[in-house]
Amino acid sequence: MNNSPDRALTEKGEGLTGCGAGSGRIQFVDTAKGICILLVVMYHAGLVDNDTPCLSMLRMPFYFTLSGLFFKDYGGFRTILKKVNKLLVPFVFFYTLSYLSFAAIRVMAGQEVEIPFFAFVTSKEMVNVALWFLLALFWTNVCFFMIYKASTNRCVTALLSLAVGGGGMICFDHYGVRLPLFIDSGIAVVPFYCLGYMLKSTDILYPNRYDRYALPAAAVLIAAAVWCFFFGDRPYVSFRTLYIGENFLLYYVGAISVVIAFMLLCKTAGAVAGLRYVGRYSLIVLGVHVAVMSVASRGLEFFGMSPDDAYYSLAVFLLTAMLSIALIPVLKRLFPRFTAQRDLITDNMLRRLGSGRSETRSVEG
């Protein structure tokens, strides 16, 4: 089965969705996104950490790879406009809400607000640390779009992506180069975004005759990732802070292995209703869970639970996940244009704005 690189994930058909004709999505991708965002919440709750075997190799690389699956060239300006609506608008919305909540709590407690609103412009600081992903992903899309425009040949695209991402990491880590607005983080993850784009053009996303080997293949790939993790003495790369630990090449090999393995496992599992729902609206969970977690942890402590208790992190995770998921229908209904459910900035709006300015100039002339 041969698929073009631009084959859309919204193509109709039972063979593509795995859940009946006309459902319009490859459903296991939403399952994968659901698991991925829950891993992020687990990490921020302290339930898992970077010493958990292969987790750091999976968590962020997997999210950026999944994002690459959805790359599509809508044509120059429209492609960038799509990403503004899907990434920058939600970033501004959730960041503003988070900052106002943070500032209000600090003021009511009689404390100073140490982090300036625009701290994220020139530093890696922000009140809602999870939102760095949206800002970085926007720049990843812009960077990859330029690479794609330079050459649509898949091999050339892959080589350019590796060169840009690898060269960027060398500049950022070895030479201490820093770019504002998480542009540097966005450049660093381009290879993983490209991996998703490349996988979209293979049979891995679609039912095929090799599916019966999916589980054995996943087991081998996970074993390879575990070997990289322990043989490399727990290699770690932070794409947010741009920290590169020792044996970082093993990190990349392990990350690619475990990402593909996890995708195969999700494909085998298919559409899992609860996870699919969380995955479909994972952006909302990403945007609110840090603020919700702050309230949840304080609530648990108010009722007598201590951070030193054995099940504290588990309780924080479960309460945060439940409350964040409960907010999905509320936010997508009240703020559809700010949660990437509908476009805030449309082509027609920009055309009307442009024509209005032209008319104003004509009158003044």
Buried (B, 14 or more C-beta within 10 A) or exposed (E): EEBEBEBBBEBEEEEBBBBEEEBBBBBBBBBBBBBBBBBBBBBBBBBBEEEBBBBBBBBBBBBBBBBBBBBBEEEEEEBBBBBBBBBBBBBBBBBEBBBEBBBEBBEEEEEEBEBEBEBBEEEBEBBBBBBBBBBBBBBBBBBBBEBBEEEEEEEEBBBBBBEBBBEBBEBBBEEEEEBEBBBBBBBBBBBBBBBBBBBBBEBBBBBEEEBEEBEEBBEEBBEBBBBBBBEBEBBBBBBBEBEBBEBBEBBBBBBBBBBBBBBBBBBEEEBBEEBBBBBBBBBBBBBBBBBBBBBBBEBBBEEEBEEEEEEBBBBBBBBBBEBBBEBBEEBBEEBEBBBBBEBBBEEEEEEEEEEEEEEEEEEEE
